[in-house]
Amino acid sequence: MKALVYTAPRKLEYQDWPDPELGPGDALVHIHAAAVCGSDLHGWLGHSRGRVPPLVLGHEMAGEVVEVRSAQAAVGPGTRVTVYPILGCGHCAYCSSGRDYLCPRRKVLGLQVAGGFAEYLKVPIANLNPIPAEVDFTRAALAESLACGLHMAGLVGQERGPLAILGAGPLGLMGLEAAHQLNFPNVAVVEINPHRSEIARKLGADLTVNPKEANALEELQRFFGEEGCAVIFDAAGFSVTRQLALRLVRPGGLIILAGLGEQETALDCVEIIRREIRLAGAFAYSRREFQKAVDWIVDGRLATADWISEAPLADGQRIFEELVKPDSTRIKVVLKP
């Protein structure tokens, strides 16, 4: 089969790749759509310790089952599916509670094992989520990304106060989508790319701010008022955004760290202690959150017209080069084998 293979930092090659070999409990899925995640870009740039070339990237995908290795499978050939890409051990307390993403022995498709940037994918049958015929594969492939947004919102619990989202890439926009539909009040988005800021406004942001402008911090502080910002989603993950989050958040507020821009950041821990700032990491999503994302997509609750684009899988190298440009007008790209 053909696959888009990460062969070295900043290099993807469309080439022949061994056909998957199924074992008991596996399914073979013909991939029809595979979306590019920010973490794929992170790995392509050579910043991911877990992605070791040669590797087929991609963990946001949808397609059609062509073969199953189980007599009692809930899905069969011809079933349209999207894929929960986290492979837990299946035995620990995290896996038993549907939180495979916290399994200490987990593997992720497109990270430790071959992923969805290929014509075919081997995946455990238990990781397939059926989708109806009226949902196209491109939209179905967005379930993983939306699940990340739902997970960030879920970490907030019922404390849905004023929210700042730092970064309006796919992760930030999915967080915005979740926050908007879950009735977070007063949502501001901080983004340097004007095209992405425009999309954020269309998706319901009450304010968008370019942090490079001289009065950006003052504008945000006026927007949130005397009580300040209750919750921050850092969907960028750079030192500058993490430090901005600490300046913006109110005493007792919550900062959710999800972006992977930089590995290390120096923070004023005394400030965190004195104002009782809570920091929470957000990695992936539970099986329940993934199914919720699928349900939202099936119900037509995800607005994608202005920021999702498609491209042939064979053009992957060019697409990745475009996506890492600061002024790129592409936001989320779905590759089609």
C-alpha positions as CSV (number, residue, x, y, z in Angstrom):
1,M,0.0,0.0,0.0
2,K,0.9,3.7,-0.2
3,A,1.6,5.7,2.9
4,L,2.9,9.1,3.9
5,V,6.0,8.3,5.9
6,Y,7.9,10.6,8.3
7,T,11.5,9.7,7.3
8,A,13.5,12.6,9.0
9,P,12.8,15.9,10.7
10,R,10.9,18.2,8.2
11,K,10.6,15.3,5.7
12,L,7.6,13.3,4.6
13,E,7.8,10.8,1.7
14,Y,4.8,9.3,-0.1
15,Q,6.0,5.7,-0.7
16,D,5.3,2.0,-0.6
17,W,4.7,0.7,2.9
18,P,4.1,-2.9,4.1
19,D,0.4,-3.9,4.2
20,P,-0.9,-4.3,7.8
21,E,-1.0,-7.8,9.2
22,L,-4.1,-8.5,11.3
23,G,-4.2,-10.4,14.5
24,P,-7.2,-11.7,16.6
25,G,-9.5,-8.8,17.5
26,D,-8.2,-6.5,14.8
27,A,-9.9,-4.8,11.9
28,L,-8.5,-3.5,8.6
29,V,-9.8,0.0,7.8
30,H,-9.6,1.6,4.3
31,I,-8.8,5.2,5.3
32,H,-10.8,7.8,3.4
33,A,-9.8,10.9,5.5
34,A,-6.9,11.6,7.9
35,A,-6.6,15.1,9.5
36,V,-3.3,16.8,10.4
37,C,-2.9,17.5,14.1
38,G,-0.7,20.1,15.7
39,S,1.2,17.3,17.4
40,D,1.9,15.8,13.9
41,L,3.5,19.1,13.0
42,H,5.4,19.1,16.3
43,G,6.7,15.6,15.5
44,W,7.5,16.5,11.9
45,L,9.6,19.4,13.1
46,G,11.7,16.9,15.1
47,H,10.4,18.0,18.5
48,S,8.6,14.8,19.6
49,R,10.6,12.2,21.5
50,G,7.9,9.6,20.8
51,R,7.8,9.9,17.0
52,V,10.8,8.0,15.7
53,P,11.3,7.8,11.9
54,P,10.5,5.9,9.7
55,L,6.9,6.2,10.9
56,V,3.4,6.6,9.4
57,L,2.0,9.6,11.3
58,G,-1.7,10.4,11.7
59,H,-4.2,9.7,14.5
60,E,-7.3,11.6,13.3
61,M,-8.9,9.4,10.7
62,A,-12.1,7.9,9.3
63,G,-12.8,5.2,6.8
64,E,-14.5,2.0,6.0
65,V,-14.0,-1.5,7.5
66,V,-12.8,-4.0,4.9
67,E,-12.0,-7.0,7.2
68,V,-12.4,-8.1,10.8
69,R,-10.7,-10.9,12.7
70,S,-13.4,-11.8,15.1
71,A,-16.6,-13.9,14.8
72,Q,-18.4,-11.7,17.3
73,A,-17.4,-8.2,16.1
74,A,-19.9,-5.4,16.5
75,V,-18.8,-4.0,13.1
76,G,-18.2,-5.8,9.8
77,P,-17.0,-5.1,6.3
78,G,-18.7,-2.0,4.9
79,T,-19.1,-0.3,8.3
80,R,-18.2,3.4,8.2
81,V,-16.1,4.3,11.2
82,T,-13.9,6.9,12.9
83,V,-11.0,5.6,15.1
84,Y,-10.3,6.1,18.7
85,P,-6.5,6.1,18.3
86,I,-5.3,5.3,21.9
87,L,-4.2,1.7,22.5
88,G,-4.3,1.0,26.3
89,C,-3.3,-2.2,28.0
90,G,-6.9,-3.1,28.6
91,H,-6.3,-4.2,32.1
92,C,-5.3,-1.3,34.3
93,A,-7.7,0.9,36.3
94,Y,-7.5,3.7,33.7
95,C,-8.5,1.4,30.8
96,S,-11.2,-0.2,32.9
97,S,-12.8,3.3,33.5
98,G,-12.5,4.3,29.8
99,R,-9.5,6.6,30.4
100,D,-7.1,4.7,28.1
101,Y,-5.3,8.0,27.5
102,L,-3.8,7.8,31.0
103,C,-2.7,4.1,30.8
104,P,1.0,3.9,31.7
105,R,1.5,1.3,28.9
106,R,-0.6,3.1,26.3
107,K,0.4,3.4,22.7
108,V,-1.0,5.9,20.1
109,L,-1.6,5.3,16.5
110,G,0.7,7.5,14.5
111,L,3.1,7.9,17.4
112,Q,4.4,4.5,18.7
113,V,2.8,2.5,15.9
114,A,1.8,3.1,12.3
115,G,-1.0,5.6,11.9
116,G,-3.6,6.8,9.5
117,F,-1.6,8.7,6.8
118,A,-1.9,5.6,4.6
119,E,-4.4,3.7,2.4
120,Y,-5.1,1.1,5.1
121,L,-4.8,0.9,8.9
122,K,-4.8,-2.0,11.4
123,V,-6.7,-1.1,14.5
124,P,-8.4,-3.1,17.4
125,I,-12.1,-3.6,16.7
126,A,-12.9,-2.1,20.1
127,N,-11.4,1.3,18.9
128,L,-13.9,1.7,16.1
129,N,-16.8,4.1,16.4
130,P,-19.5,3.6,13.7
131,I,-20.7,6.7,11.8
132,P,-23.9,7.0,9.7
133,A,-23.8,7.3,5.9
134,E,-24.9,10.9,6.0
135,V,-21.7,12.0,7.8
136,D,-18.9,12.4,5.3
137,F,-15.5,11.0,6.1
138,T,-13.8,14.5,6.3
139,R,-16.1,15.6,9.1
140,A,-15.9,12.2,10.8
141,A,-12.1,12.5,10.9
142,L,-12.5,15.7,13.1
143,A,-13.9,13.7,16.0
144,E,-10.5,13.3,17.6
145,S,-9.7,17.0,17.5
146,L,-13.2,17.9,18.8
147,A,-12.7,15.4,21.6
148,C,-9.6,17.3,22.7
149,G,-11.7,20.5,23.0
150,L,-14.4,18.7,24.9
151,H,-11.7,17.3,27.3
152,M,-10.4,20.8,28.0
153,A,-13.9,22.0,28.7
154,G,-14.6,19.0,30.9
155,L,-11.6,19.7,33.1
156,V,-13.2,22.9,34.1
157,G,-16.3,21.1,35.5
158,Q,-19.1,23.5,36.5
159,E,-16.9,26.5,37.0
160,R,-17.7,28.0,33.6
161,G,-16.6,31.6,34.2
162,P,-15.0,34.0,31.8
163,L,-12.5,32.2,29.5
164,A,-9.4,33.1,27.5
165,I,-8.2,30.8,24.7
166,L,-4.5,31.3,23.8
167,G,-4.1,30.3,20.2
168,A,-6.7,29.8,17.5
169,G,-5.2,26.8,15.7
170,P,-7.3,23.7,15.5
171,L,-7.0,22.9,19.2
172,G,-7.9,26.4,20.2
173,L,-10.9,26.5,17.8
174,M,-12.1,23.2,19.0
175,G,-11.9,24.4,22.6
176,L,-13.8,27.5,21.5
177,E,-16.5,25.4,19.8
178,A,-16.9,23.3,23.0
179,A,-16.9,26.4,25.2
180,H,-19.4,28.3,23.1
181,Q,-21.9,25.4,23.0
182,L,-21.4,24.7,26.7
183,N,-22.3,28.3,27.5
184,F,-19.0,29.7,28.8
185,P,-19.6,33.4,29.3
186,N,-17.3,36.1,27.9
187,V,-14.8,34.3,25.8
188,A,-11.6,36.0,24.5
189,V,-9.2,34.5,21.9
190,V,-5.6,35.6,21.7
191,E,-4.1,35.0,18.3
192,I,-1.4,36.6,16.1
193,N,-2.7,35.3,12.7
194,P,-5.5,37.6,11.5
195,H,-7.2,34.9,9.4
196,R,-7.5,32.6,12.5
197,S,-8.8,35.5,14.5
198,E,-11.5,36.1,12.0
199,I,-12.5,32.4,12.2
200,A,-12.6,32.6,16.0
201,R,-15.0,35.5,15.8
202,K,-17.3,33.6,13.4
203,L,-17.3,30.7,15.8
204,G,-18.5,32.8,18.7
205,A,-15.5,34.5,20.3
206,D,-16.6,37.7,22.1
207,L,-13.2,39.3,21.6
208,T,-10.1,38.6,19.6
209,V,-6.8,40.2,20.5
210,N,-3.4,40.2,18.7
211,P,-0.8,39.8,21.6
212,K,1.8,41.7,19.5
213,E,-0.2,44.9,19.7
214,A,1.0,47.3,22.4
215,N,-2.3,47.5,24.3
216,A,-3.2,43.8,24.1
217,L,-2.9,43.1,27.8
218,E,-4.9,46.2,28.8
219,E,-7.6,45.3,26.3
220,L,-7.9,41.8,27.8
221,Q,-8.0,43.2,31.3
222,R,-10.7,45.6,30.4
223,F,-12.7,42.8,28.8
224,F,-12.6,40.6,31.9
225,G,-13.1,43.4,34.3
226,E,-12.3,43.6,38.0
227,E,-13.0,39.9,38.7
228,G,-10.6,38.8,36.0
229,C,-10.4,35.7,33.8
230,A,-11.6,32.5,35.5
231,V,-10.3,29.9,33.1
232,I,-7.5,29.8,30.4
233,F,-7.0,27.3,27.7
234,D,-3.4,27.5,26.5
235,A,-3.7,25.9,23.1
236,A,-0.4,27.2,21.9
237,G,2.1,26.1,24.6
238,F,4.9,28.6,24.3
239,S,6.6,30.3,27.2
240,V,5.0,33.6,26.2
241,T,1.5,32.2,26.3
242,R,2.1,30.4,29.6
243,Q,3.4,33.5,31.1
244,L,0.5,35.5,29.7
245,A,-1.9,33.0,31.2
246,L,-0.4,33.6,34.6
247,R,-0.8,37.3,34.2
248,L,-4.4,37.1,33.1
249,V,-5.9,34.5,35.4
250,R,-7.8,35.6,38.5
251,P,-6.8,34.4,42.0
252,G,-8.0,30.9,42.4
253,G,-8.4,30.5,38.7
254,L,-7.6,27.6,36.4
255,I,-5.0,27.4,33.7
256,I,-5.3,24.4,31.4
257,L,-2.1,23.6,29.5
258,A,-2.7,21.7,26.3
259,G,-0.4,23.3,23.6
260,L,3.0,21.7,22.8
261,G,4.9,24.6,21.5
262,E,7.8,24.4,23.9
263,Q,8.8,21.7,26.4
264,E,10.0,23.9,29.2
265,T,8.9,27.3,30.6
266,A,10.1,29.3,33.6
267,L,7.1,30.4,35.7
268,D,6.8,32.5,38.8
269,C,5.9,29.8,41.3
270,V,5.6,32.3,44.2
271,E,2.9,34.0,42.2
272,I,1.1,30.7,41.6
273,I,1.2,30.0,45.3
274,R,0.2,33.4,46.6
275,R,-2.8,33.6,44.3
276,E,-3.6,29.8,44.5
277,I,-3.5,29.4,40.7
278,R,-4.4,25.9,39.6
279,L,-2.5,24.4,36.7
280,A,-3.9,21.3,34.8
281,G,-2.5,19.4,31.9
282,A,-4.9,18.3,29.2
283,F,-3.8,15.3,27.2
284,A,-6.2,13.6,24.8
285,Y,-9.7,12.5,26.0
286,S,-11.6,9.6,27.4
287,R,-13.6,7.1,25.3
288,R,-16.8,8.8,26.6
289,E,-15.5,12.2,25.4
290,F,-14.6,10.8,22.0
291,Q,-18.0,9.3,21.5
292,K,-19.5,12.6,22.6
293,A,-17.5,14.3,19.8
294,V,-18.8,11.8,17.3
295,D,-22.3,12.5,18.5
296,W,-21.9,16.2,18.1
297,I,-20.6,15.7,14.5
298,V,-23.5,13.4,13.7
299,D,-25.9,16.0,15.1
300,G,-24.4,18.8,12.9
301,R,-23.1,20.7,15.9
302,L,-19.6,21.4,14.5
303,A,-19.1,24.4,12.2
304,T,-16.3,23.7,9.8
305,A,-17.1,25.4,6.5
306,D,-14.6,28.3,6.9
307,W,-11.6,26.5,8.3
308,I,-11.3,22.9,7.1
309,S,-9.6,22.1,3.8
310,E,-8.7,19.0,2.0
311,A,-5.6,17.8,0.1
312,P,-4.3,14.6,-1.4
313,L,-2.2,12.5,0.9
314,A,0.6,12.5,-1.6
315,D,0.9,16.3,-1.1
316,G,1.6,15.9,2.6
317,Q,5.1,17.4,2.5
318,R,3.8,20.5,0.9
319,I,0.9,20.8,3.3
320,F,3.1,20.5,6.4
321,E,5.4,23.2,5.0
322,E,2.4,25.5,4.6
323,L,0.9,24.7,8.0
324,V,4.0,25.7,9.9
325,K,4.2,29.2,8.3
326,P,3.0,31.9,10.8
327,D,0.9,33.6,8.2
328,S,-0.7,30.5,6.7
329,T,-4.3,30.8,5.8
330,R,-4.7,27.0,6.3
331,I,-5.9,25.9,9.7
332,K,-7.0,22.3,9.6
333,V,-6.2,20.1,6.7
334,V,-7.7,16.7,6.0
335,L,-5.6,14.5,3.8
336,K,-7.3,12.1,1.4
337,P,-5.5,8.9,0.4
